[in-house]
């Protein structure tokens, strides 16, 4: 059996504002929009309808921003360090600042930072880097794991 991830759900106070955030900051697009018996369906992501993406759901009184407990709701891998910096700049335009300093994980060769979306859902932004990139980009070398 082969299973694939379809959607990960995040809660939002305003699903359309959340979709705009993911579109502007991460380049996602609306994959599907509709409703079933009055319940809104709003799926966004970087690929096609059948690729992994986010199902942005109305909070409806549920606690927003902590549905993953104390851990992050998402881990997003970016192509390179320049893209990571650009994403952090776009987050700042939304008033979203990183919640951890940029860190390097020596075991996985990732550089990462944590941010939250406009509803407080924590996101780990990670880039796989090789030693040349890490040495020239000047990471902190803290050795902590993403999500830590």
Contact map, one row per residue, 1 for C-alpha under 8 A:
1110000000000000000000000000000000000000000000000000000000000000000000000000000000000000000000000000000000000000000000000000000000000000000000000000
1111000000000000000000000000000000000000000000000000000000000000000000000000000000000000000000000000000000000000000000000000000000000000000000000000
1111100000000000000000000000000000000000000000000000000000000000000000000000000000000000000000000000000000000000000000000000000000000000000000000000
0111110000000000000000000000000000000000000000000000000000000000000000000000000000000000000000000000000000000000000000000000000000000000000000000000
0011111100000000000000000000000000000000000000000011000000000000000000000000000000000000000000000000000000000000000000000000000000000000000000000000
0001111100000000000000000000000000000000000000000111100000000000000000000000000000000000000000000000000000000000000000000000000000000000000000000000
0000111110000000000000000000000000000000001000000001111000000000000000000000000000000000000000000000000000000000000000000000000000000000000000000000
0000111111000000000000000000000000000000000000000001111000000000000000000000000000000000000000000000000000000000000000000000000000000000000000000000
0000001111100000000000000000000000000000000000000000011110000000000000000000000000000000000000000000000000000000000000000000000000000000000000000000
0000000111110000000000000000000000000000000000000000011110000000001000001000000000000000000000000000000000000000000000001000000000000000000000000000
0000000011111010000000000000000000000000000000000000000111100001101000000000000000000000000000000000000000000000000000101000000000000000000000000000
0000000001111110010000000000000000000000000000000000000111100001100000000000000000000000000000000000000000000000000000100000000000000000000000000000
0000000000111110000000000000000000000000000000000000000001110001000000000000000000000000000000000000000000000000000000100000000000000000000000000000
0000000000011111110000000000000000000000000000000000000001000000000000000000000000000000000000000000000000000000000000000000000000000000000000000000
0000000000111111111000000000000000000000010000000000000111000000000000000000000000000000000000000000000000000000000000000000000000000000000000000000
0000000000000111111100000000000000000000000000000000000000000000000000000000000000000000000000000000000000000000000000000000000000000000000000000000
0000000000000111111110000000000000000000000000000000000000000000000000000000000000000000000000000000000000000000000000000000000000000000000000000000
0000000000010111111111000000000000000000000000000000000100000000000000000000000000000000000000000000000000000000000011100000000000000000000000000000
0000000000000011111111100000010000000000010100000000000100000000000000000000000000000000000000000000000000000000000000000000000000000000000000000000
0000000000000001111111110000000000000000000000000000000000000000000000000000000000000000000000000000000000000000000000000000000000000000000000000000
0000000000000000111111111100000000000000000000000000000000000000000000000000000000000000000001000000000000000000000011000000000000000000000000000000
0000000000000000011111111111100000000000000100000000000000000000000000000000000000000000000000000000000000000000000000000000000000000000000000000000
0000000000000000001111111111110000000000000100000000000000000000000000000000000000000000000000000000000000000000000000000000000000000000000000000000
0000000000000000000111111111000000000000000000000000000000000000000000000000000000000000010000000000000000000000000000000000000000000000000000000000
0000000000000000000011111110000000000000000000000000000000000000000000000000000000000010011000000000000000000000000000000000000000000000000000000000
0000000000000000000011111111000000000000000001000000000000000000000000000000000000000010000000000000000000000000000000000000000000000000000000000000
0000000000000000000001111111100000000000000001000000000000000000000000000000000000000000000000000000000000000000000000000000000000000000000000000000
0000000000000000000001110111110000000000000111100000000000000000000000000000000000000000000000000000000000000000000000000000000000000000000000000000
0000000000000000000001100011111000000000000111100000000000000000000000000000000000000000000000000000000000000000000000000000000000000000000000000000
0000000000000000001000100001111110000000011110000000000000000000000000000000000000000000000000000000000000000000000000000000000000000000000000000000
0000000000000000000000000000111110000000011110111000000000000000000000000000000000000000000000000000000000000000000000000000000000000000000000000000
0000000000000000000000000000011111000000111100001000000000000000000000000000000000000000000000000000000000000000000000000000000000000000000000000000
0000000000000000000000000000011111100001111000000000000000000000000000000000000000000000000000000000000000000000000000000000000000000000000000000000
0000000000000000000000000000000111110001110000000000000000000000000000000000000000000000000000000000000000000000000000000000000000000000000000000000
0000000000000000000000000000000011111111100000000000000000000000000000000000000000000000000000000000000000000000000000000000000000000000000000000000
0000000000000000000000000000000001111111100000000000000000000000000000000000000000000000000000000000000000000000000000000000000000000000000000000000
0000000000000000000000000000000000111110000000000000000000000000000000000000000000000000000000000000000000000000000000000000000000000000000000000000
0000000000000000000000000000000000111111000000000000000000000000000000000000000000000000000000000000000000000000000000000000000000000000000000000000
0000000000000000000000000000000000111111100000000000000000000000000000000000000000000000000000000000000000000000000000000000000000000000000000000000
0000000000000000000000000000000011110111110000000000000011000000000000000000000000000000000000000000000000000000000000000000000000000000000000000000
0000000000000000000000000000000111110011111000000000001110000000000000000000000000000000000000000000000000000000000000000000000000000000000000000000
0000000000000010001000000000011111000001111100000000001110000000000000000000000000000000000000000000000000000000000000000000000000000000000000000000
0000001000000000000000000000011110000000111110000000111100000000000000000000000000000000000000000000000000000000000000000000000000000000000000000000
0000000000000000001001100001111100000000011111000000111100000000000000000000000000000000000000000000000000000000000000000000000000000000000000000000
0000000000000000000000000001111000000000001111110011110000000000000000000000000000000000000000000000000000000000000000000000000000000000000000000000
0000000000000000000000000111100000000000000111110000100000000000000000000000000000000000000000000000000000000000000000000000000000000000000000000000
0000000000000000000000000001101000000000000011111111100000000000000000000000000000000000000000000000000000000000000000000000000000000000000000000000
0000000000000000000000000000001000000000000011111110000000000000000000000000000000000000000000000000000000000000000000000000000000000000000000000000
0000000000000000000000000000001100000000000000111111000000000000000000000000000000000000000000000000000000000000000000000000000000000000000000000000
0000010000000000000000000000000000000000000000111111000000000000000000000000000000000000000000000000000000000000000000000000000000000000000000000000
0000110000000000000000000000000000000000000010111111100000000000000000000000000000000000000000000000000000000000000000000000000000000000000000000000
0000111100000000000000000000000000000000000010101111110000000000000000000000000000000000000000000000000000000000000000000000000000000000000000000000
0000011100000000000000000000000000000000001111100011111000000000000000000000000000000000000000000000000000000000000000000000000000000000000000000000
0000001111000000000000000000000000000000001110000001111100000000000000000000000000000000000000000000000000000000000000000000000000000000000000000000
0000001111000000000000000000000000000000111100000000111110000000000000000000000000000000000000000000000000000000000000000000000000000000000000000000
0000000011110010011000000000000000000000111100000000011111000000000000000000000000000000000000000000000000000000000000000000000000000000000000000000
0000000011110010000000000000000000000001110000000000001111100000000000000000000000000000000000000000000000000000000000000000000000000000000000000000
0000000000111110000000000000000000000001000000000000000111110000000000000000000000000000000000000000000000000000000000000000000000000000000000000000
0000000000111000000000000000000000000000000000000000000011111111000000000000000000000000000000000000000000000000000000000000000000000000000000000000
0000000000001000000000000000000000000000000000000000000001111100000000000000000000000000000000000000000000000000000000000000000000000000000000000000
0000000000000000000000000000000000000000000000000000000000111110000000000000000000000000000000000000000000000000000000000000000000000000000000000000
0000000000000000000000000000000000000000000000000000000000111111000000000000000000000000000000000000000000000000000000000000000000000000000000000000
0000000000000000000000000000000000000000000000000000000000101111111000000000000000000000000000000000000000000000000000000000000000000000000000000000
0000000000111000000000000000000000000000000000000000000000100111111000000000000000000000000000000000000000000000000000111000000000000000000000000000
0000000000110000000000000000000000000000000000000000000000000011111100000000000000000000000000000000000000000000000000111100000000000000000000000000
0000000000000000000000000000000000000000000000000000000000000011111111001000000000000000000000000000000000000000000000011000000000000000000000000000
0000000001100000000000000000000000000000000000000000000000000011111110001000000000000000000000000000000000000000000000001000000000000000000000000000
0000000000000000000000000000000000000000000000000000000000000000111111111000000000000000000000000000000000000000000000000000000000000000000000000000
0000000000000000000000000000000000000000000000000000000000000000011111110000000000000000000000000000000000000000000000000000000000000000000000000000
0000000000000000000000000000000000000000000000000000000000000000010111110000000000000000000000000000000000000000000000000000000000000000000000000000
0000000000000000000000000000000000000000000000000000000000000000000111111000000000000000000000000000000000000000000000000100000000000000000000000010
0000000000000000000000000000000000000000000000000000000000000000000111111110000000000000000000000000000000000000000000001111000000000000000000000010
0000000001000000000000000000000000000000000000000000000000000000011100111110000000000000000000000000000000000000000000001110000000000000000000000000
0000000000000000000000000000000000000000000000000000000000000000000000011111000000000000000000000000000000000000000000000111000000000000000000000000
0000000000000000000000000000000000000000000000000000000000000000000000011111100000000000000000000000000000000000000000000011110000000000000000000000
0000000000000000000000000000000000000000000000000000000000000000000000000111110000000000000000000000000000000000000000000011110000000000000000000000
0000000000000000000000000000000000000000000000000000000000000000000000000011111000000000000000000000000000000000000000000000111100000000000000000000
0000000000000000000000000000000000000000000000000000000000000000000000000001111110110000000000000000000000000000000000000000111000000000000000000000
0000000000000000000000000000000000000000000000000000000000000000000000000000111110110000000000000000000000000000000000000000001100000000000000000000
0000000000000000000000000000000000000000000000000000000000000000000000000000011111110000000000000000000000000000000000000000001110000000000000000000
0000000000000000000000000000000000000000000000000000000000000000000000000000011111111000000000000000000000000000000000000000001000000000000000000000
0000000000000000000000000000000000000000000000000000000000000000000000000000000111111100000000000000000000000000000000000000000000000000000000000000
0000000000000000000000000000000000000000000000000000000000000000000000000000011111111110000000000000000000000000000000000000000000000000000000000000
0000000000000000000000000000000000000000000000000000000000000000000000000000011111111111000000000000000000000000000000000000111000000000000000000000
0000000000000000000000000000000000000000000000000000000000000000000000000000000011111111100000000000000000000000000000000000000000000000000000000000
0000000000000000000000000000000000000000000000000000000000000000000000000000000001111111110000000000000000000000000000000000000000000000000000000000
0000000000000000000000001100000000000000000000000000000000000000000000000000000000111111111000000000000000000000000000000000000000000000000000000000
0000000000000000000000000000000000000000000000000000000000000000000000000000000000011111111100001100000000000000000000000000000000000000000000000000
0000000000000000000000000000000000000000000000000000000000000000000000000000000000001111111110000000000000000000000000000000000000000000000000000000
0000000000000000000000011000000000000000000000000000000000000000000000000000000000000111111111000000000000000000000000000000000000000000000000000000
0000000000000000000000001000000000000000000000000000000000000000000000000000000000000011111111111000000000000000000000000000000000000000000000000000
0000000000000000000000000000000000000000000000000000000000000000000000000000000000000001111111111000000000000000000000000000000000000000000000000000
0000000000000000000000000000000000000000000000000000000000000000000000000000000000000000111111110000000000000000000000000000000000000000000000000000
0000000000000000000010000000000000000000000000000000000000000000000000000000000000000000011111110000000000000000000001000000000000000000000000000000
0000000000000000000000000000000000000000000000000000000000000000000000000000000000000000001111111000000000000000000000000000000000000000000000000000
0000000000000000000000000000000000000000000000000000000000000000000000000000000000000000001111111100000000000000001111000000000000000000000000000000
0000000000000000000000000000000000000000000000000000000000000000000000000000000000000001001100111110000000000000001100000000000000000000000000000000
0000000000000000000000000000000000000000000000000000000000000000000000000000000000000001000000011111100000000000111100000000000000000000000000000000
0000000000000000000000000000000000000000000000000000000000000000000000000000000000000000000000001111100000000000111100000000000000000000000000000000
0000000000000000000000000000000000000000000000000000000000000000000000000000000000000000000000000111110000000000111000000000000000000000000000000000
0000000000000000000000000000000000000000000000000000000000000000000000000000000000000000000000000111111000000000110000000000000000000000000000000000
0000000000000000000000000000000000000000000000000000000000000000000000000000000000000000000000000001111100000011100000000000000000000000001100000000
0000000000000000000000000000000000000000000000000000000000000000000000000000000000000000000000000000111110000011100000000000000000000000001111110000
0000000000000000000000000000000000000000000000000000000000000000000000000000000000000000000000000000011111001111000000000000000000000000001111110000
0000000000000000000000000000000000000000000000000000000000000000000000000000000000000000000000000000001111111110000000000000000000000000000011111100
0000000000000000000000000000000000000000000000000000000000000000000000000000000000000000000000000000000111111100000000000000000000000000000010110000
0000000000000000000000000000000000000000000000000000000000000000000000000000000000000000000000000000000011111000000000000000000000000000000000100000
0000000000000000000000000000000000000000000000000000000000000000000000000000000000000000000000000000000011111100000000000000000100000000000000000000
0000000000000000000000000000000000000000000000000000000000000000000000000000000000000000000000000000000111111110000000000000000111100000000000000000
0000000000000000000000000000000000000000000000000000000000000000000000000000000000000000000000000000000111011111000000000000011110000000000000000100
0000000000000000000000000000000000000000000000000000000000000000000000000000000000000000000000000000011110001111100000000000011110000000001000000000
0000000000000000000000000000000000000000000000000000000000000000000000000000000000000000000000000000011100000111110000000001111000000000000000000100
0000000000000000000000000000000000000000000000000000000000000000000000000000000000000000000000000111111000000011111000000001110000000000000000000100
0000000000000000000000000000000000000000000000000000000000000000000000000000000000000000000000000111100000000001111100000111100000000000000000000010
0000000000000000000000000000000000000000000000000000000000000000000000000000000000000000000000011111000000000000111110000111100000000000000000000000
0000000000000000000000000000000000000000000000000000000000000000000000000000000000000000000000011110000000000000011111111110000000000000000000000000
0000000000000000010010000000000000000000000000000000000000000000000000000000000000000000000000010000000000000000001111111110000000000000000000000000
0000000000000000010010000000000000000000000000000000000000000000000000000000000000000000000001010000000000000000000111111000000000000000000000000000
0000000000111000010000000000000000000000000000000000000000000001100000000000000000000000000000000000000000000000000111111000000000000000000000000000
0000000000000000000000000000000000000000000000000000000000000001110000000000000000000000000000000000000000000000000111111100000000000000000000000000
0000000001100000000000000000000000000000000000000000000000000001111000011000000000000000000000000000000000000000000111111110000000000000000000000000
0000000000000000000000000000000000000000000000000000000000000000100000111100000000000000000000000000000000000000011110011111000000000000000000000000
0000000000000000000000000000000000000000000000000000000000000000000000011111000000000000000000000000000000000000011110001111100000000000000000000000
0000000000000000000000000000000000000000000000000000000000000000000000010111000000000000000000000000000000000001111000000111110000000000000000000110
0000000000000000000000000000000000000000000000000000000000000000000000000011110000010000000000000000000000000001111000000011111000000000000000000000
0000000000000000000000000000000000000000000000000000000000000000000000000011110000010000000000000000000000000111100000000001111100000000000000000100
0000000000000000000000000000000000000000000000000000000000000000000000000000111110010000000000000000000000000111000000000000111110000000000000000000
0000000000000000000000000000000000000000000000000000000000000000000000000000101100000000000000000000000000011110000000000000011111000000000000000000
0000000000000000000000000000000000000000000000000000000000000000000000000000000100000000000000000000000000001110000000000000001111101100000000000000
0000000000000000000000000000000000000000000000000000000000000000000000000000000000000000000000000000000000001000000000000000000111111100000000000000
0000000000000000000000000000000000000000000000000000000000000000000000000000000000000000000000000000000000001000000000000000000011111110000000000000
0000000000000000000000000000000000000000000000000000000000000000000000000000000000000000000000000000000000000000000000000000000001111111000000000000
0000000000000000000000000000000000000000000000000000000000000000000000000000000000000000000000000000000000000000000000000000000011111111100000000000
0000000000000000000000000000000000000000000000000000000000000000000000000000000000000000000000000000000000000000000000000000000011111111111000000000
0000000000000000000000000000000000000000000000000000000000000000000000000000000000000000000000000000000000000000000000000000000000111111111000000000
0000000000000000000000000000000000000000000000000000000000000000000000000000000000000000000000000000000000000000000000000000000000011111110000000000
0000000000000000000000000000000000000000000000000000000000000000000000000000000000000000000000000000000000000000000000000000000000001111111000000000
0000000000000000000000000000000000000000000000000000000000000000000000000000000000000000000000000000000000000000000000000000000000000111111100000000
0000000000000000000000000000000000000000000000000000000000000000000000000000000000000000000000000000011100000010000000000000000000000110111110000000
0000000000000000000000000000000000000000000000000000000000000000000000000000000000000000000000000000011100000000000000000000000000000000011111000000
0000000000000000000000000000000000000000000000000000000000000000000000000000000000000000000000000000001111000000000000000000000000000000001111100000
0000000000000000000000000000000000000000000000000000000000000000000000000000000000000000000000000000001110000000000000000000000000000000000111110000
0000000000000000000000000000000000000000000000000000000000000000000000000000000000000000000000000000001111100000000000000000000000000000000011111000
0000000000000000000000000000000000000000000000000000000000000000000000000000000000000000000000000000001111000000000000000000000000000000000001111101
0000000000000000000000000000000000000000000000000000000000000000000000000000000000000000000000000000000010000000000000000000000000000000000000111111
0000000000000000000000000000000000000000000000000000000000000000000000000000000000000000000000000000000010000101100000000001010000000000000000011111
0000000000000000000000000000000000000000000000000000000000000000000000110000000000000000000000000000000000000000010000000001000000000000000000001111
0000000000000000000000000000000000000000000000000000000000000000000000000000000000000000000000000000000000000000000000000000000000000000000000011111
